Amino acid sequence: MTNQKDPLASLFTSDAKAIDRQKLAELLEPFVIIDEGSKEFSFHDTFNSLKTNMQKIEIILSAAKARALFFNEVDGLSPGDIITLGVMPEGSVKTSLKKLFDRHKIKKDKDGRYFIPSYRISELVKQFNN
């Protein structure tokens, strides 16, 4: 029996979501901060300078994912939750959600909450942080 480390060991971790956490922090830092007490989002000026409402929705849903990971809660936001943030008109929220959903950029759970799939995080980091 040899004492060598199994080459596959590098594929295993005790916290599979740790990578998502680091990438989410990198993605969101320029755009949003989350109050630890109230769990509310506060948006930086760079968020308001995003070119499209779809980009804003992607950042908002990414922030919701970060909040869910940090507080161990259910991921996702309803259209009403996003409208309540007051960062874009109601019609723009619904239209943007529909476009992102139809393009398979976001998903929807059985309770009507929209969320960013984990596999898109790396793509969003590249898209927003260039």
Buried (B, 14 or more C-beta within 10 A) or exposed (E): EEEEEEEEEEEEEEEEEEEBBEBBEBBBEEBBEBEEEEEEBEBEEEBEEBEEBBBBBBBBBBBBBBBBBBEEEEBBBBBEBBBEBEBBEEEBBEBBBEBBEEEEBBBEEEEEBBBBBBEBBBBBBEEBEE
